[in-house]
Amino acid sequence: MRRVKLDNRANRGRSFEELIELANAQYRARGVAVVHKVPTAWLPLRDGEGRIRSAKVEQKAAVDFLGTYRGRPIAFDAKHCSADRVRWDRVEPHQAEFLTDWMNGGGVSFILVGFQMSRFFLVPWGAWLRALTDQAKSRRASIGWRELAAEHPEWQIPMGGHVVLDYLVVIDRLIAGEGVA
């Protein structure tokens, strides 16, 4: 069987997603939340004899993860950064529309950002959307982890403990403090 080398860009966030999936499994095992990775729909490409030779993305998922926590629906996308900054426009238009609709419908929407697999933040969708909308006026097209930590320490996700990446702690802080944006 022939091995296929996968494009690094296609898998750049895979380690981050695997970390999130491990956290989700830990949440579920503890009876805290049920959150699943949304699969990408693939269309098989067949040769003239009907054998599958390849596949292409048929439809991109709206976001990476969907679930429920404390009776509230949650939806989020994961953004891995190999540098120390994340661009606000890393969210695709179809994702932005979905997260906005989800938030407006009463769900909790956010972006999980992982910087170099060492620092992690949960950015409420309302805040991300404001930054995305205001980037033309403010000329601030991205934000670094140091700025996030200084401006919004409550968004930083703790590591370790009972859950490897305890992002639900941040949701609890947002709900208790200022509400989920």
N, C-alpha and C positions, 0 to 999 in steps of 0.2 A: 504494500500500500504506500502510495506517495504522500509525503508530509507536505503540508502547505504552510508556508510562513505567513503569519497574520500581520497585517499592517499595524505598526505600533500606534498610529493615531486612532485606529478603530478600538484599540484596547487600552488607551491611556488612562481611563478611569476605572478599569476593571477591578484593580486592587481595592480602590475606595468602595466600589459597589459591593464587593465581597465582604468588606468590613461592616458595611451597613446591613447586609443580609445576615451576618453573624449576630449583630445586635438585635435584629428583628426576631431571629430564632430564640435568643435569650429572653426577649420580652414575652414572646408567645409561651415559652416553657414556664415562665413565672406567672402567666395569666394576666399580664399587664396590658398588652396590646396585640393586635393582629395586623401586621403590615407585610405586604408582598411586593416583590419586584414585578413590574408589568412587562410581559414578554414583547419582543418586537415581532411583528407578523412578517414571515418570510414567504416568498413565492418561489417554488422550485422551478428551475429551468431545465427542460428535458431535451435530449438529443432526438434525432429522427426515429429512434427505436423505442422511445418512451422512458429511457433511463435518465435519472436525475444526474446532471453534470455539474450544476452550480445552483446558486440561489441568489435572489436579490431582495432587498427590503421592499415589502409590499406596502406597508403603512407604518410610519413611525409611531411609537407609543406617545401619548400626550405628555406623560411624565414618567419618571423612573419607578416611583413607588406610590401605592395606594393602600389605605387601611383605615382602622378605627382605633381610637384611644379615648378611654373614658366616655364612650358613647358619642364621640365626635368624629366625623370623617376627616382624614388627613390625606393630603396629596403633596408630593414634593419631588423635586429633581435634584440629582447629585452632580456637583461640579468639582472635578479634581483639577488642581493647579500644580504644575511642576515648578512654577516660580512662586514668588511671594505676593502676587497680585491676581485678582480676578476681574475680568471685564464684565460690566453690566450687560452688554449685548450678547453674552454667551447663552442666553435663553432664546430659543427659537420662537418665531412669532406664534406658531400653533401651541407651544408650551405656555407662553405668556397669556394667550387667550384662555386656555384651559384653567390655569391657576387663578386668573382673575374671576372667571365664572364660578369656580369652586369656592373661592373666598366670598364672592357676592351671594352665593347660595347658602352660606353659613358654615362652610367647611374651613378647616385650617390648612392654609397653603404656605409653603416655604421652600427655600433652597438650602440644601446642605452643601457647605463648601469645605473641601479638604485641601490644605496647603502642604504640599510635599509630604503627605501622609504623616504629618507631625502636629499640625494645628487644625482644629475643626470648629466650624461656626454654623449655627442655624440662623439664617437671615429670613425674617418674616416676609412673605410675598409683598405685602403692602409697602414695606420699606424698599425692597428691591425694585418694585415698579416705580416708586417715586424717584429713585436714583437713576433708573433707566430713562424715565421721562425728562428728568432735569439735567441729564448729562450734556445736552447741547448748550444749555444756559450756563452751567457751572464749569464746563470743560473738564469735568471729572469723569472720565470714561471707565475708570477702574478704581478698585480699593485694595489695599494691602492688608495682610493679617494684623500688622502692628496697629494700623488705623482702626480696624474693626475692634481689636482688643481694647484700645484706648477709648474709642467713642461708644462702644456697646459691649462692655465686658459681660453683660448678662446673656449675650448670644454665644459665648464660647462654650463648647461642649466638653464636659469632663471625660477623661479617659480612665479606664480601669474600673475597679469596683465590681459590682454584680453584673454590670453590662459593659461590654468592651467599648462601646461608643454610645454613651447615655444621652442621646439627643432629646428624649422626652422630658428630661429635667429642665431643659430650656423652654419647652412648651409650657410646663407647669409654672415657670417663672413669669412667662409672658401672660398667661391666663390670670395668675394671681396679682401681677403688678399692673400692667397697662392694657391688658386685653390682647388678644391675638390680632395683629394687623394683617 
